[in-house]
Amino acid sequence: MLKKILITLLVLAVIGGIIALVHHIRVAHRNRKELARFAEEIPYTANLGRVLVIYYSWTGHTQDIAEQIAALTKGDTYRIQTQEEFKSSPAFYARIKKELSNKIYPALAGNLPDVSNYDVVFVGAPVWWYTMATPFYSFLEKMDFKNKKVIPFSTQGSNPGTFLKDFTANAQNAQVGNYANFNNVGPEYNEAVHNKIVHWLNNL
């Protein structure tokens, strides 16, 4: 009996590994195909006025995109921070799922930004469980965008899920502009990702 259970577990593990490998290959192929469009350098030509870039970042990827936007637009940045630091662990994903299900989100640290003196506000966060990261929900619950033009962006492993739909539903008094999403990719794609950002900004 024990032998059968061990064999079953082994088979399931092998199947799971194969599924994960196939998914990884498909995502890598999709990333190569998309970013190939941005292989050549694109000059930045946009004039967006005074810009504020608001972001929540856990692993640093969203921060990287936000800082590139700020550097190109000569904008200011505001980082959303939680009172309790999120730590990577197996329990992390269960916690996030529970927060999303119960709609009880983590407490934030610091004051909200004042968007009054800005022409355009970029707002970005990672995708967790195919929607916005829970600290981002906390932020949107409290934030009034005062009818400013607000441009959302997300970062994710492969699928932005319902990020834009959920952002639009929760962004109070925001004139939501053209959304962009960025997959987590290796450093070999840094130049292409930068060109994608420039292309997006130029077409806002």
C-alpha positions as a printed NumPy array, in Angstrom:
array([[  0.   ,   0.   ,   0.   ],
       [  2.759,   2.424,   0.967],
       [  4.63 ,   1.554,  -2.222],
       [  1.569,   2.411,  -4.339],
       [  1.173,   5.74 ,  -2.551],
       [  4.835,   6.613,  -3.136],
       [  4.581,   5.684,  -6.819],
       [  1.431,   7.791,  -7.186],
       [  3.117,  10.769,  -5.539],
       [  6.153,  10.341,  -7.779],
       [  3.978,  10.219, -10.903],
       [  2.09 ,  13.334,  -9.807],
       [  5.367,  15.133,  -9.127],
       [  6.685,  14.222, -12.584],
       [  3.441,  15.373, -14.237],
       [  3.552,  18.617, -12.274],
       [  7.149,  19.186, -13.321],
       [  6.307,  18.601, -16.973],
       [  3.367,  21.013, -16.814],
       [  5.559,  23.657, -15.179],
       [  8.271,  23.166, -17.805],
       [  5.793,  23.481, -20.686],
       [  4.357,  26.634, -19.123],
       [  7.836,  28.097, -18.701],
       [  8.707,  27.364, -22.333],
       [  5.482,  28.953, -23.577],
       [  5.988,  32.079, -21.457],
       [  9.606,  32.415, -22.61 ],
       [  8.511,  32.086, -26.247],
       [  5.804,  34.718, -25.763],
       [  8.285,  37.099, -24.113],
       [ 10.799,  36.678, -26.952],
       [  8.11 ,  37.272, -29.552],
       [  6.749,  40.396, -27.883],
       [ 10.081,  41.996, -26.983],
       [ 11.518,  41.338, -30.436],
       [  9.309,  44.229, -31.562],
       [ 11.348,  46.552, -29.351],
       [ 14.856,  45.401, -30.26 ],
       [ 15.834,  48.752, -31.788],
       [ 16.386,  51.85 , -29.687],
       [ 13.469,  54.293, -29.65 ],
       [ 13.98 ,  57.997, -28.834],
       [ 11.79 ,  59.479, -26.134],
       [  9.651,  62.264, -27.619],
       [  6.683,  62.626, -25.245],
       [  5.88 ,  65.768, -23.277],
       [  3.59 ,  64.752, -20.436],
       [  3.974,  67.794, -18.209],
       [  4.486,  67.291, -14.491],
       [  4.543,  63.581, -13.706],
       [  4.185,  61.571, -10.515],
       [  4.935,  57.836, -10.494],
       [  3.225,  55.932,  -7.675],
       [  4.124,  52.285,  -7.205],
       [  4.096,  49.299,  -4.916],
       [  7.   ,  46.881,  -5.334],
       [  7.775,  43.678,  -3.48 ],
       [ 10.637,  42.032,  -5.377],
       [ 11.96 ,  45.17 ,  -7.118],
       [ 10.625,  44.611, -10.634],
       [  7.821,  47.171, -10.351],
       [ 10.276,  49.621,  -8.806],
       [ 12.592,  49.204, -11.786],
       [  9.796,  50.   , -14.258],
       [  8.62 ,  52.939, -12.132],
       [ 12.111,  54.43 , -11.912],
       [ 12.572,  54.171, -15.681],
       [  9.28 ,  56.008, -16.215],
       [ 10.33 ,  58.701, -13.743],
       [ 13.77 ,  59.085, -15.332],
       [ 12.332,  59.487, -18.838],
       [  9.574,  61.908, -17.807],
       [ 11.677,  63.708, -15.173],
       [  8.898,  62.854, -12.757],
       [  8.675,  62.399,  -9.015],
       [  8.139,  59.021,  -7.348],
       [  6.099,  57.804,  -4.402],
       [  6.504,  54.258,  -3.07 ],
       [  3.549,  52.564,  -1.385],
       [  4.754,  50.832,   1.787],
       [  3.064,  48.517,   4.266],
       [  3.379,  48.691,   8.048],
       [  4.307,  45.001,   8.093],
       [  6.944,  43.761,   5.655],
       [  5.892,  40.871,   3.445],
       [  8.266,  37.905,   3.676],
       [  8.631,  35.2  ,   1.054],
       [  7.413,  31.856,   2.396],
       [  4.962,  29.075,   1.513],
       [  2.423,  30.794,   3.775],
       [  2.672,  34.027,   1.774],
       [  0.455,  32.805,  -1.063],
       [ -2.196,  31.467,   1.321],
       [ -2.206,  34.798,   3.165],
       [ -2.697,  36.772,  -0.052],
       [ -5.497,  34.483,  -1.182],
       [ -7.235,  34.983,   2.173],
       [ -6.842,  38.773,   2.015],
       [ -8.348,  38.85 ,  -1.472],
       [-11.223,  36.559,  -0.497],
       [-12.067,  38.516,   2.662],
       [-11.284,  41.922,   1.135],
       [ -9.262,  42.801,   4.206],
       [ -6.007,  44.326,   3.018],
       [ -2.726,  45.173,   4.802],
       [ -2.257,  48.456,   6.645],
       [ -0.073,  51.044,   4.929],
       [  2.71 ,  53.213,   6.294],
       [  3.113,  56.935,   5.676],
       [  0.867,  59.639,   4.252],
       [ -0.865,  59.515,   0.892],
       [  0.7  ,  61.512,  -1.954],
       [ -0.805,  64.825,  -3.062],
       [ -1.534,  64.677,  -6.801],
       [ -2.845,  68.25 ,  -7.058],
       [  0.217,  69.717,  -8.779],
       [  0.699,  66.957, -11.366],
       [ -0.602,  66.651, -14.927],
       [ -0.2  ,  62.872, -15.215],
       [ -0.031,  60.214, -12.517],
       [  1.395,  56.758, -13.267],
       [  0.335,  54.024, -10.851],
       [  1.822,  50.524, -10.855],
       [  1.949,  47.301,  -8.872],
       [  2.636,  43.58 ,  -9.277],
       [ -0.03 ,  41.035, -10.104],
       [ -0.837,  38.573,  -7.293],
       [ -3.334,  35.775,  -7.866],
       [ -4.254,  37.291, -11.253],
       [ -5.268,  40.636,  -9.763],
       [ -3.68 ,  43.631,  -8.058],
       [ -1.316,  43.103,  -5.121],
       [ -3.224,  43.466,  -1.854],
       [ -1.254,  46.538,  -0.617],
       [ -2.319,  48.215,  -3.858],
       [ -5.957,  47.546,  -2.952],
       [ -5.257,  49.189,   0.417],
       [ -3.87 ,  52.234,  -1.35 ],
       [ -6.762,  52.577,  -3.794],
       [ -9.289,  52.33 ,  -0.954],
       [ -7.869,  55.559,   0.482],
       [ -6.635,  57.462,  -2.58 ],
       [ -8.581,  60.195,  -4.396],
       [ -7.044,  60.972,  -7.795],
       [ -8.986,  64.256,  -8.116],
       [ -9.94 ,  63.724, -11.775],
       [ -6.299,  63.555, -12.861],
       [ -5.151,  61.538, -15.865],
       [ -3.982,  58.259, -14.309],
       [ -1.919,  55.713, -16.259],
       [ -1.825,  52.2  , -14.741],
       [  0.901,  49.616, -15.264],
       [  1.525,  46.153, -13.864],
       [  4.317,  43.621, -13.576],
       [  3.756,  39.869, -13.515],
       [  5.215,  36.456, -14.154],
       [  3.199,  35.815, -17.292],
       [ -0.45 ,  36.881, -17.043],
       [ -1.822,  40.288, -15.97 ],
       [ -5.178,  38.671, -15.18 ],
       [ -7.866,  41.21 , -14.275],
       [ -5.452,  43.942, -13.163],
       [ -6.782,  46.673, -15.476],
       [-10.432,  45.828, -14.834],
       [ -9.883,  45.816, -11.071],
       [ -7.822,  48.998, -11.159],
       [-10.466,  50.846, -13.166],
       [-13.176,  49.709, -10.75 ],
       [-11.206,  50.85 ,  -7.668],
       [ -9.378,  54.014,  -8.798],
       [-11.434,  56.84 ,  -7.303],
       [-11.986,  59.918,  -9.522],
       [ -9.336,  58.824, -12.031],
       [ -9.335,  59.443, -15.762],
       [ -7.744,  56.104, -16.619],
       [ -5.337,  56.198, -19.561],
       [ -3.582,  53.549, -21.664],
       [ -2.459,  50.63 , -19.498],
       [  0.792,  48.698, -20.027],
       [  1.991,  45.444, -18.461],
       [  5.505,  44.049, -18.147],
       [  6.46 ,  40.415, -17.643],
       [  9.317,  39.526, -15.311],
       [ 12.171,  38.77 , -17.704],
       [ 15.922,  38.288, -17.47 ],
       [ 18.572,  41.027, -17.812],
       [ 19.153,  40.053, -21.441],
       [ 15.861,  41.838, -22.192],
       [ 16.66 ,  45.065, -20.323],
       [ 17.141,  47.117, -23.482],
       [ 13.974,  45.778, -25.117],
       [ 11.931,  46.458, -21.967],
       [ 13.277,  50.019, -21.857],
       [ 12.33 ,  50.499, -25.501],
       [  8.858,  49.146, -24.767],
       [  8.463,  51.733, -21.986],
       [  9.567,  54.536, -24.321],
       [  7.174,  53.358, -27.044],
       [  4.299,  53.289, -24.539],
       [  5.056,  56.758, -23.174],
       [  5.411,  58.247, -26.653],
       [  1.952,  56.988, -27.565],
       [  0.056,  58.233, -24.512]])
